[in-house]
Amino acid sequence: MADFETVNVTTDLLILGGGMAACGAAVEASYWAKKNGLKVTVVDKAAMDRSGAVAMGLSAINQYVDLCSGKNTIKDYVDYVRMDLMGIIREDLVANIARHVDSTVHLFEKWGLPIWKDENGEFVHEGRWQLMINGESYKVIVAEAAKNALAESGGEYFERVFITEPLMDGDRIAGAIGFSTRENKTYVFNAKATIVCMGGAVHVFKPRSTGEGLGRAWYPPWNSGSSAYFTLRAGAEMTSQEVRFIPVRFKDAYGPVGAWFLLFKAAATNADGGSYMVERRSELENWKPYGLVKPIPANLRNWLGMLDTMEGKGPIFMRTEEAIQKIAADAGDEKAAKKKLKELEAEAWEDFLDMTISQAILWAASNVEPEKKCSEIAAAEPYFIGSHSGASGAWVSGPEDLQSADTKGDYFWGYANMSTVKGMFCAGDASGASSHKFSSGSHAEGRYTGKAAIKFIVENNDLPKIDAAKTAELTKRMLHPLEHYAAHCKFTTDPKTNPEYIIPKMFMFRLQKIMDEYVAGVSAQFSTNKAHLEKALELLDFLKEDSEKLGAADLHELMRCWENVQRMWQAEAHTRTILFREETRWPGYYRRADFPTMNEDDWHAFANCRWNPGTNEWEMIKRPMLHVYPQPQEHELIGG
């Protein structure tokens, strides 16, 4: 469009995103960039202080290996993650995060994050790997360190710039193109290497929260699949696209349950007061060896509760009142019990106020006193996230020094966390098959990815070329929803209803309906089969045609248009990969009704995919699940 200014930015390293991984990358890359006379540029669609999954705050750091104490080893953490993901992880990637994460947590404390300490000055653990924090300002503290590092190294930071497409120079990434969500400006970034860390995806599936609650989700609703879309469009190989995550949370406001299970030792029961974790224990035998481990994998815990719900024994309740009363009673005499009760009540509310304020509001609005009344919990809709208990993301190279003789040929190709596209690195939710990094591990992964990217630039210090004609074509495509809307909006009295275009919100509803009904969403009881998946792909083809008719009234709606295009691509990668993997490995996340059991013989492997930019065709790839560490024997799993 004629009234849009084009801003051209040339840099050495381009970091896309503003969450924990991006902040980690900015801190570490800036240090090494300054030593080598290089420039780092960070581009975020939001504002770094409150960008990413930790935007609202957090009540716990969920990955702290505590290597210095000698209580845990890197292998211990790898075993934990391996078992929770039912045996399918990249052990080299998980180990690399585990060996760096403690230093990241210590940096957080140095920067001012309040981490709970006991009377001996030791960190207070919520569970084996978790630390309790006062985390309302967690992201603000981490972002400040990143911005300071950028400033000290002469780097640049752009906020409120929405990235759409990668720019390529043959098989090497050359940068990215995007637009401002505040001004009539398009941005063309030319870089020697690019780190992708733009988050996972929400609202691909119809959420439980509808109507006036629309937009409420467990994972931040502004995460729209930007990482997956960008890496797919660059031609990168993707992994674990079938591994969506379904968290069980306090119903309707998605409040966290971790502190209740781990710190308060609360139990979850069905409507009859029965404990599904006890009464359905025999079901775990069907998922050996993973059903035998402690802690029981998250998806299997979900599955046992879902079985109760499907049999009409719901709703499921978190027995907050029993847990609090028991801890208070164990405190001693009546006076001590009352004092302890007050402390626990404050901690219960703080858990929400630190990270899910809406849950505290819902409790208050519903007259819930957790020490007196239990609260309903439920399985949420599916999310795509590589940092929590999901694993979807790009297939990336592991570090050379952690490869075994068996893995080096398959898992290493030159630089840690570089995707299969030369010069394009991934961290946080953008990197796949390395679950349970959470916030601290994502920051740690960002740090060493930033260092690896600078090493790549030093050894490949030529600036890739950008094709001016291709850039002009992408710019026209990027702004098309504005032109299309302007050309047709006066055809109807209500501009939201028009035969010539579809507004982004309606487009999102179409996508969510397809995924919910055909690809194992909430209304389908998280179950699907080949016929449903093939129907979904047919409907997604129609939706892809409709995406050419998206209309945007302003810059905000232009962003919404592209967010939903990104969700659509994430949806297709997911649907194709579930169809490819003919087994049920993660009951509680999804169930293939036509392949209802786990098939270790054929599917102890990664299901990968790649979209070919040259042919517009999808390729499905099975990659071997190889071990860096010996797999534990069955007798070693119990109590692990």
CORKA-V650621 format. One record per residue. N is the residue number from 1. RES is the residue in one small letter. SS is DSSP state (2 for helix, 1 for strand, 0 for the rest). NEAR is the number of other C-alpha atoms within 12 Angstrom. D_LAST is the distance of its C-alpha to the last C-alpha in Angstrom with 2 decimals. Layout:
BEGIN
n	res	ss	near	d_last
N	RES	SS	NEAR	D_LAST
N	RES	SS	NEAR	D_LAST
END
This chain:
BEGIN
n	res	ss	near	d_last
1	m	0	21	59.54
2	a	0	12	62.39
3	d	0	12	61.41
4	f	0	20	57.99
5	e	1	16	57.80
6	t	1	23	55.66
7	v	1	21	53.76
8	n	1	21	52.86
9	v	1	29	50.19
10	t	1	28	49.56
11	t	0	34	46.58
12	d	0	43	44.40
13	l	1	56	40.92
14	l	1	52	40.51
15	i	1	57	37.41
16	l	1	56	37.26
17	g	0	51	35.47
18	g	0	52	35.07
19	g	0	51	31.49
20	m	2	51	28.70
21	a	2	55	28.51
22	a	2	58	32.32
23	c	2	60	32.51
24	g	2	50	30.14
25	a	2	54	32.22
26	a	2	60	35.41
27	v	2	43	34.47
28	e	2	39	33.48
29	a	2	48	36.05
30	s	2	45	38.80
31	y	2	31	38.17
32	w	2	34	38.50
33	a	2	36	41.23
34	k	2	25	43.39
35	k	2	18	43.16
36	n	0	21	44.32
37	g	0	21	46.91
38	l	0	32	45.08
39	k	0	37	44.89
40	v	1	51	41.88
41	t	1	46	42.52
42	v	1	54	40.16
43	v	1	47	41.10
44	d	1	40	39.59
45	k	0	38	40.77
46	a	0	30	40.20
47	a	0	27	40.36
48	m	2	39	37.56
49	d	2	31	37.35
50	r	2	31	36.07
51	s	0	36	34.95
52	g	0	46	31.68
53	a	0	45	28.73
54	v	0	41	28.72
55	a	0	34	32.45
56	m	0	27	32.50
57	g	0	35	29.96
58	l	1	40	26.35
59	s	1	42	24.82
60	a	1	41	21.58
61	i	1	46	20.38
62	n	0	35	17.19
63	q	0	42	16.14
64	y	0	45	16.32
65	v	0	41	14.13
66	d	0	31	16.00
67	l	2	21	16.53
68	c	2	16	19.49
69	s	2	12	17.81
70	g	0	10	15.72
71	k	0	15	12.64
72	n	0	22	10.96
73	t	0	23	12.12
74	i	2	33	13.28
75	k	2	29	11.20
76	d	2	32	7.93
77	y	2	38	9.72
78	v	2	41	11.07
79	d	2	42	8.00
80	y	2	44	7.15
81	v	2	44	10.88
82	r	2	45	11.34
83	m	2	42	9.38
84	d	2	38	11.03
85	l	0	45	14.27
86	m	0	42	14.10
87	g	0	39	14.20
88	i	0	41	17.21
89	i	0	46	17.08
90	r	0	49	19.07
91	e	2	42	16.68
92	d	2	43	19.66
93	l	2	53	20.33
94	v	2	48	16.86
95	a	2	39	16.75
96	n	2	38	20.29
97	i	2	48	19.58
98	a	2	44	16.61
99	r	2	34	18.91
100	h	2	33	21.72
101	v	2	40	20.37
102	d	2	34	20.47
103	s	2	27	24.15
104	t	2	40	24.85
105	v	2	39	23.54
106	h	2	26	25.75
107	l	2	26	28.60
108	f	2	36	28.22
109	e	2	26	28.64
110	k	2	15	31.55
111	w	2	22	33.17
112	g	0	22	33.13
113	l	0	32	30.04
114	p	1	28	29.44
115	i	1	33	25.82
116	w	0	24	25.23
117	k	1	17	25.38
118	d	0	12	25.13
119	e	0	8	27.93
120	n	0	8	26.70
121	g	0	9	26.79
122	e	0	14	23.02
123	f	1	27	21.46
124	v	0	26	20.45
125	h	1	28	16.94
126	e	0	29	16.68
127	g	0	24	12.87
128	r	0	27	10.41
129	w	0	37	12.30
130	q	0	33	15.53
131	l	1	38	18.81
132	m	1	35	21.68
133	i	1	33	25.01
134	n	1	30	28.60
135	g	1	34	28.67
136	e	0	29	31.88
137	s	0	29	33.35
138	y	2	40	30.22
139	k	2	41	31.80
140	v	2	31	35.21
141	i	2	30	33.94
142	v	2	46	32.14
143	a	2	40	35.17
144	e	2	28	37.59
145	a	2	35	35.96
146	a	2	43	36.15
147	k	2	35	39.79
148	n	2	23	40.71
149	a	2	31	39.31
150	l	2	36	41.29
151	a	2	23	44.43
152	e	2	22	44.22
153	s	2	27	43.98
154	g	0	25	46.74
155	g	0	34	44.54
156	e	1	30	45.27
157	y	1	37	43.58
158	f	1	33	44.75
159	e	1	30	43.62
160	r	0	30	44.56
161	v	1	37	44.82
162	f	1	45	43.32
163	i	1	47	42.43
164	t	1	47	43.24
165	e	1	38	43.58
166	p	1	47	42.67
167	l	1	45	45.68
168	m	1	38	45.67
169	d	1	28	47.66
170	g	0	19	47.21
171	d	0	22	43.58
172	r	1	31	42.88
173	i	1	41	42.20
174	a	1	38	45.09
175	g	1	48	44.09
176	a	1	49	44.11
177	i	1	42	46.58
178	g	1	45	46.41
179	f	1	40	48.52
180	s	1	33	48.85
181	t	0	28	48.06
182	r	0	21	50.69
183	e	0	20	53.58
184	n	0	24	55.37
185	k	1	26	53.75
186	t	1	36	51.89
187	y	1	37	49.83
188	v	1	37	49.61
189	f	1	44	47.10
190	n	1	38	47.58
191	a	0	43	44.84
192	k	0	42	43.78
193	a	1	53	40.09
194	t	1	55	38.31
195	i	1	62	34.83
196	v	1	59	33.83
197	c	0	57	31.62
198	m	0	53	33.35
199	g	0	54	30.46
200	g	0	50	29.28
201	a	1	47	31.21
202	v	0	40	32.04
203	h	0	48	34.79
204	v	0	47	34.56
205	f	0	46	33.95
206	k	0	36	35.99
207	p	0	37	34.30
208	r	0	31	34.05
209	s	0	23	36.25
210	t	0	18	39.77
211	g	2	11	43.30
212	e	2	9	43.47
213	g	2	16	39.68
214	l	0	18	39.74
215	g	0	27	37.86
216	r	0	29	35.16
217	a	0	40	31.73
218	w	0	44	28.15
219	y	0	40	28.36
220	p	0	30	31.69
221	p	0	31	34.53
222	w	0	34	36.21
223	n	0	45	33.49
224	s	1	43	35.39
225	g	0	46	33.85
226	s	2	44	35.86
227	s	2	49	33.36
228	a	2	56	33.08
229	y	2	43	36.85
230	f	2	52	37.72
231	t	2	58	35.54
232	l	2	43	36.66
233	r	2	35	40.28
234	a	0	40	40.03
235	g	0	36	39.00
236	a	0	43	35.41
237	e	0	44	32.91
238	m	1	50	30.28
239	t	1	52	26.82
240	s	0	53	24.57
241	q	0	48	27.49
242	e	0	46	26.40
243	v	0	48	23.10
244	r	0	51	24.43
245	f	1	43	22.39
246	i	0	43	23.21
247	p	0	37	21.98
248	v	1	40	22.47
249	r	1	34	24.61
250	f	1	36	27.35
251	k	0	33	30.14
252	d	0	34	33.10
253	a	0	38	32.28
254	y	0	39	28.67
255	g	0	42	27.47
256	p	0	40	23.83
257	v	0	39	21.46
258	g	2	34	18.49
259	a	2	36	20.02
260	w	2	39	20.86
261	f	2	23	17.47
262	l	2	24	15.56
263	l	0	28	18.47
264	f	0	33	20.74
265	k	0	23	18.27
266	a	0	29	20.74
267	a	0	33	20.60
268	a	1	40	22.13
269	t	1	33	24.67
270	n	0	34	27.33
271	a	0	24	31.03
272	d	0	16	31.30
273	g	0	22	28.65
274	g	0	23	26.22
275	s	0	25	22.48
276	y	2	34	21.65
277	m	2	29	17.90
278	v	2	19	19.00
279	e	2	18	22.14
280	r	0	24	20.84
281	r	2	21	17.63
282	s	2	16	19.37
283	e	2	25	19.67
284	l	2	27	16.01
285	e	2	17	17.04
286	n	2	22	19.26
287	w	2	32	16.59
288	k	0	26	14.69
289	p	0	29	12.35
290	y	2	42	11.17
291	g	2	37	12.17
292	l	2	29	9.79
293	v	0	33	6.44
294	k	0	25	5.46
295	p	0	28	7.22
296	i	0	33	9.79
297	p	0	38	11.57
298	a	2	36	14.55
299	n	2	38	17.13
300	l	2	44	16.11
301	r	2	38	16.28
302	n	2	36	19.64
303	w	2	39	20.67
304	l	2	40	20.46
305	g	2	42	22.57
306	m	2	37	24.91
307	l	2	28	25.58
308	d	2	31	26.77
309	t	2	25	28.90
310	m	2	20	30.41
311	e	0	15	31.39
312	g	0	14	33.21
313	k	0	21	30.97
314	g	0	27	30.67
315	p	0	29	30.73
316	i	1	36	27.21
317	f	1	37	27.21
318	m	1	43	25.00
319	r	0	34	25.92
320	t	2	36	26.59
321	e	2	29	29.29
322	e	2	27	27.22
323	a	2	31	24.45
324	i	2	38	27.12
325	q	2	30	29.30
326	k	2	24	26.57
327	i	2	28	25.56
328	a	2	26	29.30
329	a	2	20	30.09
330	d	0	18	27.53
331	a	0	20	29.36
332	g	0	15	32.19
333	d	0	12	35.84
334	e	2	14	37.42
335	k	2	14	38.25
336	a	2	16	34.76
337	a	2	20	33.37
338	k	2	22	35.84
339	k	2	21	34.99
340	k	2	24	31.25
341	l	2	31	32.06
342	k	2	22	34.05
343	e	2	21	31.30
344	l	2	31	28.76
345	e	2	28	31.41
346	a	2	20	32.03
347	e	2	27	28.37
348	a	2	37	28.13
349	w	2	32	31.16
350	e	2	28	30.20
351	d	2	34	26.96
352	f	2	37	29.32
353	l	2	28	32.13
354	d	0	32	29.95
355	m	0	37	29.00
356	t	0	37	30.42
357	i	2	27	33.80
358	s	2	27	34.92
359	q	2	35	32.45
360	a	2	30	34.01
361	i	2	19	37.41
362	l	2	25	36.53
363	w	2	29	35.34
364	a	2	16	38.58
365	a	2	12	40.70
366	s	0	17	39.21
367	n	0	15	39.67
368	v	0	22	35.98
369	e	0	25	35.08
370	p	0	34	31.30
371	e	0	34	31.70
372	k	0	19	34.13
373	k	0	20	33.25
374	c	0	33	30.26
375	s	1	38	30.03
376	e	1	33	29.56
377	i	1	35	26.65
378	a	1	38	26.83
379	a	1	46	25.45
380	a	0	39	27.32
381	e	0	43	29.16
382	p	0	45	27.53
383	y	1	50	27.22
384	f	1	49	26.96
385	i	0	55	24.75
386	g	0	52	22.94
387	s	0	50	21.29
388	h	0	42	19.29
389	s	0	42	17.46
390	g	0	46	20.39
391	a	0	50	21.20
392	s	0	54	24.99
393	g	1	55	27.06
394	a	1	51	28.95
395	w	0	49	27.98
396	v	0	44	28.04
397	s	0	44	28.15
398	g	0	43	25.29
399	p	0	34	26.14
400	e	2	24	27.86
401	d	2	20	26.11
402	l	2	29	22.62
403	q	0	28	23.92
404	s	0	21	23.42
405	a	0	16	26.44
406	d	0	18	25.31
407	t	0	27	24.78
408	k	2	21	27.71
409	g	2	17	30.30
410	d	2	28	28.43
411	y	2	37	26.44
412	f	0	28	28.89
413	w	0	24	32.49
414	g	0	28	33.67
415	y	0	34	32.25
416	a	0	41	28.80
417	n	0	51	28.39
418	m	1	46	31.82
419	s	0	45	32.19
420	t	0	35	34.28
421	v	0	40	37.30
422	k	1	36	38.73
423	g	0	53	38.46
424	m	1	54	36.29
425	f	1	58	32.93
426	c	1	58	30.24
427	a	0	64	27.68
428	g	2	59	25.80
429	d	2	57	26.22
430	a	2	59	28.62
431	s	1	58	26.13
432	g	0	58	24.05
433	a	0	54	20.81
434	s	0	52	19.04
435	s	0	53	17.41
436	h	0	50	15.86
437	k	0	49	18.44
438	f	2	43	20.07
439	s	2	48	23.04
440	s	2	48	22.12
441	g	2	49	20.67
442	s	2	54	23.76
443	h	2	50	25.97
444	a	2	45	24.35
445	e	2	58	24.73
446	g	2	53	28.28
447	r	2	44	29.00
448	y	2	46	28.31
449	t	2	54	29.81
450	g	2	51	32.88
451	k	2	37	33.15
452	a	2	37	32.82
453	a	2	46	35.47
454	i	2	44	37.86
455	k	2	30	37.43
456	f	2	34	38.34
457	i	2	36	41.40
458	v	2	24	42.56
459	e	2	17	42.46
460	n	0	20	43.88
461	n	0	21	46.24
462	d	0	20	48.53
463	l	0	26	48.77
464	p	0	30	48.25
465	k	0	23	51.22
466	i	0	29	51.30
467	d	0	21	53.54
468	a	2	17	55.93
469	a	2	12	56.85
470	k	2	20	53.25
471	t	2	31	52.55
472	a	2	21	55.60
473	e	2	17	54.46
474	l	2	27	51.00
475	t	2	33	52.67
476	k	2	23	54.96
477	r	2	28	52.10
478	m	2	39	50.08
479	l	2	39	53.01
480	h	2	30	54.29
481	p	2	38	52.97
482	l	2	37	55.23
483	e	2	26	58.27
484	h	2	30	57.63
485	y	2	34	57.39
486	a	2	22	60.49
487	a	2	20	62.48
488	h	2	26	61.85
489	c	2	26	60.90
490	k	2	18	64.52
491	f	2	16	64.86
492	t	0	15	63.47
493	t	0	10	64.07
494	d	0	12	60.32
495	p	0	21	58.70
496	k	0	25	55.29
497	t	0	20	56.73
498	n	0	23	58.34
499	p	0	20	58.84
500	e	0	24	58.56
501	y	0	35	55.15
502	i	1	35	51.86
503	i	1	39	50.38
504	p	2	38	46.72
505	k	2	29	45.61
506	m	2	25	47.08
507	f	2	38	45.56
508	m	2	39	42.09
509	f	2	27	42.74
510	r	2	32	43.67
511	l	2	41	40.51
512	q	2	36	38.33
513	k	2	29	40.20
514	i	2	38	39.69
515	m	2	45	35.95
516	d	2	35	35.42
517	e	2	27	37.43
518	y	2	39	36.78
519	v	0	49	33.41
520	a	0	42	31.14
521	g	0	39	31.81
522	v	2	34	31.79
523	s	2	25	35.05
524	a	2	26	33.92
525	q	0	32	30.80
526	f	0	38	28.78
527	s	1	35	30.14
528	t	1	37	32.38
529	n	0	31	33.91
530	k	2	27	36.05
531	a	2	19	39.28
532	h	2	28	37.95
533	l	2	36	36.50
534	e	2	24	39.78
535	k	2	23	41.72
536	a	2	35	39.63
537	l	2	30	40.48
538	e	2	20	44.13
539	l	2	27	44.15
540	l	2	35	42.37
541	d	2	20	45.20
542	f	2	19	47.69
543	l	2	33	45.80
544	k	2	25	45.85
545	e	2	17	49.63
546	d	2	28	49.86
547	s	2	37	48.00
548	e	0	30	51.19
549	k	0	31	52.95
550	l	1	43	50.74
551	g	1	42	52.96
552	a	0	35	52.42
553	a	0	29	54.83
554	d	0	25	53.55
555	l	2	31	50.98
556	h	2	27	48.35
557	e	2	29	48.81
558	l	2	37	48.84
559	m	2	40	45.33
560	r	2	38	44.39
561	c	2	40	45.92
562	w	2	45	43.85
563	e	2	41	40.64
564	n	2	45	41.20
565	v	2	44	42.08
566	q	2	43	38.74
567	r	2	45	36.96
568	m	2	46	38.95
569	w	2	37	37.78
570	q	2	51	34.12
571	a	2	52	34.83
572	e	2	40	36.41
573	a	2	48	33.66
574	h	2	49	31.15
575	t	2	46	33.45
576	r	2	39	34.22
577	t	2	36	30.61
578	i	2	46	29.58
579	l	2	37	32.69
580	f	2	32	31.79
581	r	0	42	28.28
582	e	0	32	29.23
583	e	0	31	26.11
584	t	0	37	23.92
585	r	0	45	20.48
586	w	0	44	19.74
587	p	0	42	21.20
588	g	0	41	21.33
589	y	0	45	22.52
590	y	0	45	25.24
591	r	1	39	26.32
592	r	1	36	28.79
593	a	0	27	30.83
594	d	0	20	32.50
595	f	0	24	29.25
596	p	0	22	26.99
597	t	0	25	24.27
598	m	0	30	21.88
599	n	0	22	23.58
600	e	2	22	21.29
601	d	2	12	24.39
602	d	2	20	26.39
603	w	2	24	24.12
604	h	0	26	21.05
605	a	1	30	22.97
606	f	1	39	24.08
607	a	1	43	26.99
608	n	1	39	29.22
609	c	1	41	32.66
610	r	1	41	35.63
611	w	1	29	38.86
612	n	1	21	41.80
613	p	0	22	44.17
614	g	0	13	47.00
615	t	0	11	46.98
616	n	0	13	45.25
617	e	1	16	43.14
618	w	1	26	39.42
619	e	1	24	37.56
620	m	1	27	34.32
621	i	1	23	32.20
622	k	1	25	29.27
623	r	1	28	27.28
624	p	1	24	24.91
625	m	0	32	21.13
626	l	0	27	20.86
627	h	0	32	18.17
628	v	0	32	18.36
629	y	0	28	15.22
630	p	0	16	14.67
631	q	0	25	12.61
632	p	0	22	9.72
633	q	0	16	11.15
634	e	2	17	10.54
635	h	2	14	9.85
636	e	2	19	6.94
637	l	2	25	5.21
638	i	0	20	5.46
639	g	0	17	3.81
640	g	0	27	0.00
END
